[in-house]
Amino acid sequence: MKITKFVTLITVVAVLAFAGQGCKKRPGRTTPLPGQAASGVGSDTTGNPIGSGNPITTAPPMIGGETPTTMKANADGTFGAASGSIEGRPKDREKFKAFTVYFDFDRSVIKSSEASKVDSVAGQFKNENPACDLLIEGHCDERGTAEYNRALGERRALAIREYLIRAGVNGEKIHTVSFGKDQPVALGHDEASWAKNRRGEFILVLPK
Amino acid sequence: MKLTRLFLTAVLCSVLPVTVLAATDDAIRIDREATASGLDFPPAIPIHITGFSGEVDKTIKNDLFFMGFRLVSEKEARYLLQGKNEPGRVEGVLYDPFTKQTKVAKAFTGSGTRSQTHALADAVAQAAERIPIAQTKIAFLVQPSGVGPGEIYVADYDGYSAQSVTQDGVIVAAPAWGKGSTLFYTSYKFGKPDIFSQNLSTGARKAVARFNGLNSSVAISADGRRLAMILGKSGNPDLYVSDIDGGNLRQLTTGKAVNASPCWSPDGRTICFCSDRTGVTALYTISAEGGALTRVPTTVGRPTEPDWSPDGKYIVFTSQRRGGFDICVVSMDGSRRGQTTSLVEGEDPVWAPNSRAVVFARNVNHRHVLSLLDVPSKQVKDVARISGSASSPSWAR
């Protein structure tokens, strides 16, 4: 048999602290939460239906108000300089479209089957207007994690850049950008699509 | 065991409901069985919760679960939480039936019901000597179509109160919290991946790294003073460290290999990242001052996206296998070092400040949903839904 002891415990919150204040409304008993306006994050979501999540169908308020547009230079002063030379210039994506280079899964080596395309681009680019630049885009298939693929796409673009330099193209004219797995050309989830997405594209950057 | 509740209904005084408890001779039953994951975590604290209703009830139970509590009957409970909620007010009393002490007796007003509920949950956690996380924030990427352009958002850790940080209309990626309401991330605003920091109070943004080629995967040291990141400027995606503003830049890796996803050890002395430098993707550690690489001896395939627990004991990471990803942890602690445990399907895992919960991205029909994982029990619960695909979380800690 279980012996049950009834212990009556009456806990009166902070009675002692407020003993002298009488029994009126005592806002001091509550703990007001710090206002979150200062940080710009957090808002009252009591309007949400219970247990249903909060799908966002319209643009929610943006932190800090307006879209930030002003930016300061890098600490080492490289802001706008290192990569700025092709920024805002017209681009010809068709010129070298036939020479898109394809890669094996998780590899950045230019296969022998692809090398002639890079040779062709090198030959043609050397005859372009010297005011043109060349941008190489590195892309990956959807397998692999986002940041790994962003680095892999850069590795692919840089591998092509190295090949072009060996083929006599001025390295200062060759820029790289990795899109990781964010810009697939084929949207299937199979090897046929993946093979098309593991690629390096050549974009001719025209003078301003 | 009987429980009698005595409600003091002195309205003017609005005294909290008082719990009248029956002590028992039953021994405290603390769960000493191995956790579902087999990992060495403090056992979940048995708690019995009564009195809350609706959204508050759901929210506080969710909060306490991810802070290491489990719901049990009165009889099994180590703590009893009796609460009450009404519009604009959440209150609760945490009672320890064994010491017969009231551990928490608080009411919260102002700032919204969810905030009040999280504040009470944190007070309960602290009273039970668990690290509070209910009022912490996460940042993450939302892509309306699953790939390509998206925006960075911040929200409560459970996904509510989401707000956009960027409105660039381009590809953005890899948000990472710094100290003092500062968020770092990658944006293609200028046509290529560059790293920015944004003050969430003012909205002011500045470039941290805008070198040739890749600038991405930024990670902030626990003291908020150093950055680790992947830059392609020297002809290979390499690991760099710098001061918090991008100054004093230093290259740590060399060679021709993919290097990605750095994270800091909690003491700021070591960086863990992934690399394919041997031809096989693996996790490596390196001193934040540079030097030799040490391979982290995981026993699963293609590990990426490491995140070091704030207590230093584990690294959680993504393992890639045919057809998907798994969340795994590897012990970094003493004799268990290298012991690898596979937890659930998913990617992008990051630790909560309590080194117990993890937020990660769960694949649902080629889109992502953010989920919370209680590592010891391997139990998973999605955060509040954001339309579109939500991934790449970072937990403010």
Chai-1 contact restraints between the chains, C-beta under 6 A:
chainA,res_idxA,chainB,res_idxB,connection_type,confidence,min_distance_angstrom,max_distance_angstrom,comment,restraint_id
A,T4,B,K2,contact,1.0,0.0,6.0,A-B,restraint_1
A,T4,B,A22,contact,1.0,0.0,6.0,A-B,restraint_2
A,K5,B,A23,contact,1.0,0.0,6.0,A-B,restraint_3
A,F6,B,A22,contact,1.0,0.0,6.0,A-B,restraint_4
A,V7,B,A23,contact,1.0,0.0,6.0,A-B,restraint_5
A,T8,B,V20,contact,1.0,0.0,6.0,A-B,restraint_6
A,L9,B,L21,contact,1.0,0.0,6.0,A-B,restraint_7
A,I10,B,V18,contact,1.0,0.0,6.0,A-B,restraint_8
A,T11,B,V18,contact,1.0,0.0,6.0,A-B,restraint_9
A,T11,B,T102,contact,1.0,0.0,6.0,A-B,restraint_10
A,V12,B,V15,contact,1.0,0.0,6.0,A-B,restraint_11
A,V13,B,L16,contact,1.0,0.0,6.0,A-B,restraint_12
A,V13,B,A105,contact,1.0,0.0,6.0,A-B,restraint_13
A,C23,B,L12,contact,1.0,0.0,6.0,A-B,restraint_14
A,C23,B,C13,contact,1.0,0.0,6.0,A-B,restraint_15
A,T30,B,A107,contact,1.0,0.0,6.0,A-B,restraint_16
A,T30,B,T109,contact,1.0,0.0,6.0,A-B,restraint_17
A,T31,B,K106,contact,1.0,0.0,6.0,A-B,restraint_18
A,T31,B,F108,contact,1.0,0.0,6.0,A-B,restraint_19
A,P32,B,T109,contact,1.0,0.0,6.0,A-B,restraint_20
A,P32,B,G110,contact,1.0,0.0,6.0,A-B,restraint_21
A,L33,B,G110,contact,1.0,0.0,6.0,A-B,restraint_22
A,L33,B,S111,contact,1.0,0.0,6.0,A-B,restraint_23
A,L33,B,S115,contact,1.0,0.0,6.0,A-B,restraint_24
A,L33,B,A119,contact,1.0,0.0,6.0,A-B,restraint_25
A,S39,B,S181,contact,1.0,0.0,6.0,A-B,restraint_26
A,S39,B,S201,contact,1.0,0.0,6.0,A-B,restraint_27
A,G40,B,L200,contact,1.0,0.0,6.0,A-B,restraint_28
A,G40,B,S201,contact,1.0,0.0,6.0,A-B,restraint_29
A,V41,B,V154,contact,1.0,0.0,6.0,A-B,restraint_30
A,G42,B,S161,contact,1.0,0.0,6.0,A-B,restraint_31
A,S43,B,S161,contact,1.0,0.0,6.0,A-B,restraint_32
A,D44,B,G112,contact,1.0,0.0,6.0,A-B,restraint_33
A,T45,B,R114,contact,1.0,0.0,6.0,A-B,restraint_34
A,T45,B,Y160,contact,1.0,0.0,6.0,A-B,restraint_35
A,T45,B,S161,contact,1.0,0.0,6.0,A-B,restraint_36
A,T46,B,G112,contact,1.0,0.0,6.0,A-B,restraint_37
A,T46,B,T113,contact,1.0,0.0,6.0,A-B,restraint_38
A,I50,B,G54,contact,1.0,0.0,6.0,A-B,restraint_39
A,I50,B,E55,contact,1.0,0.0,6.0,A-B,restraint_40
A,G51,B,K58,contact,1.0,0.0,6.0,A-B,restraint_41
A,G53,B,A384,contact,1.0,0.0,6.0,A-B,restraint_42
A,G53,B,R385,contact,1.0,0.0,6.0,A-B,restraint_43
A,N54,B,Y160,contact,1.0,0.0,6.0,A-B,restraint_44
A,N54,B,A384,contact,1.0,0.0,6.0,A-B,restraint_45
A,P55,B,R385,contact,1.0,0.0,6.0,A-B,restraint_46
A,P55,B,S387,contact,1.0,0.0,6.0,A-B,restraint_47
A,I56,B,I386,contact,1.0,0.0,6.0,A-B,restraint_48
A,I56,B,S387,contact,1.0,0.0,6.0,A-B,restraint_49
A,T57,B,S387,contact,1.0,0.0,6.0,A-B,restraint_50
A,P60,B,A162,contact,1.0,0.0,6.0,A-B,restraint_51
A,P60,B,Q163,contact,1.0,0.0,6.0,A-B,restraint_52
A,P60,B,S164,contact,1.0,0.0,6.0,A-B,restraint_53
A,P61,B,Q163,contact,1.0,0.0,6.0,A-B,restraint_54
A,M62,B,S164,contact,1.0,0.0,6.0,A-B,restraint_55
A,M62,B,Q167,contact,1.0,0.0,6.0,A-B,restraint_56
A,I63,B,Q163,contact,1.0,0.0,6.0,A-B,restraint_57
A,I63,B,V165,contact,1.0,0.0,6.0,A-B,restraint_58
A,I63,B,L200,contact,1.0,0.0,6.0,A-B,restraint_59
A,G64,B,T202,contact,1.0,0.0,6.0,A-B,restraint_60
A,G64,B,G203,contact,1.0,0.0,6.0,A-B,restraint_61
A,G65,B,G203,contact,1.0,0.0,6.0,A-B,restraint_62
A,T67,B,Q167,contact,1.0,0.0,6.0,A-B,restraint_63
A,P68,B,G203,contact,1.0,0.0,6.0,A-B,restraint_64
A,P68,B,R205,contact,1.0,0.0,6.0,A-B,restraint_65
A,M71,B,R205,contact,1.0,0.0,6.0,A-B,restraint_66
A,M71,B,K206,contact,1.0,0.0,6.0,A-B,restraint_67
A,M71,B,A207,contact,1.0,0.0,6.0,A-B,restraint_68
A,K72,B,K206,contact,1.0,0.0,6.0,A-B,restraint_69
A,N74,B,A207,contact,1.0,0.0,6.0,A-B,restraint_70
A,N74,B,G246,contact,1.0,0.0,6.0,A-B,restraint_71
A,A75,B,D245,contact,1.0,0.0,6.0,A-B,restraint_72
A,A75,B,G246,contact,1.0,0.0,6.0,A-B,restraint_73
A,A75,B,G247,contact,1.0,0.0,6.0,A-B,restraint_74
A,F79,B,A207,contact,1.0,0.0,6.0,A-B,restraint_75
A,F79,B,R210,contact,1.0,0.0,6.0,A-B,restraint_76
A,A82,B,F211,contact,1.0,0.0,6.0,A-B,restraint_77
A,A82,B,N212,contact,1.0,0.0,6.0,A-B,restraint_78
A,S83,B,R210,contact,1.0,0.0,6.0,A-B,restraint_79
A,S83,B,N212,contact,1.0,0.0,6.0,A-B,restraint_80
A,E87,B,F190,contact,1.0,0.0,6.0,A-B,restraint_81
A,T145,B,T304,contact,1.0,0.0,6.0,A-B,restraint_82
A,T145,B,E305,contact,1.0,0.0,6.0,A-B,restraint_83
A,T145,B,T318,contact,1.0,0.0,6.0,A-B,restraint_84
A,T145,B,E347,contact,1.0,0.0,6.0,A-B,restraint_85
A,E147,B,A174,contact,1.0,0.0,6.0,A-B,restraint_86
A,E147,B,S217,contact,1.0,0.0,6.0,A-B,restraint_87
A,E147,B,A260,contact,1.0,0.0,6.0,A-B,restraint_88
A,E147,B,S261,contact,1.0,0.0,6.0,A-B,restraint_89
A,Y148,B,A260,contact,1.0,0.0,6.0,A-B,restraint_90
A,Y148,B,T304,contact,1.0,0.0,6.0,A-B,restraint_91
A,R150,B,S216,contact,1.0,0.0,6.0,A-B,restraint_92
A,A151,B,I230,contact,1.0,0.0,6.0,A-B,restraint_93
A,A151,B,P237,contact,1.0,0.0,6.0,A-B,restraint_94
A,A151,B,V258,contact,1.0,0.0,6.0,A-B,restraint_95
A,A151,B,A260,contact,1.0,0.0,6.0,A-B,restraint_96
A,L152,B,V258,contact,1.0,0.0,6.0,A-B,restraint_97
A,E154,B,G213,contact,1.0,0.0,6.0,A-B,restraint_98
A,E154,B,L214,contact,1.0,0.0,6.0,A-B,restraint_99
A,E154,B,G232,contact,1.0,0.0,6.0,A-B,restraint_100
A,E154,B,P237,contact,1.0,0.0,6.0,A-B,restraint_101
A,R155,B,P237,contact,1.0,0.0,6.0,A-B,restraint_102
A,R155,B,V258,contact,1.0,0.0,6.0,A-B,restraint_103
A,L158,B,G235,contact,1.0,0.0,6.0,A-B,restraint_104
A,T176,B,G213,contact,1.0,0.0,6.0,A-B,restraint_105
A,V177,B,K192,contact,1.0,0.0,6.0,A-B,restraint_106
A,S178,B,L214,contact,1.0,0.0,6.0,A-B,restraint_107
A,D182,B,V147,contact,1.0,0.0,6.0,A-B,restraint_108
A,D182,B,G148,contact,1.0,0.0,6.0,A-B,restraint_109
A,D182,B,I171,contact,1.0,0.0,6.0,A-B,restraint_110
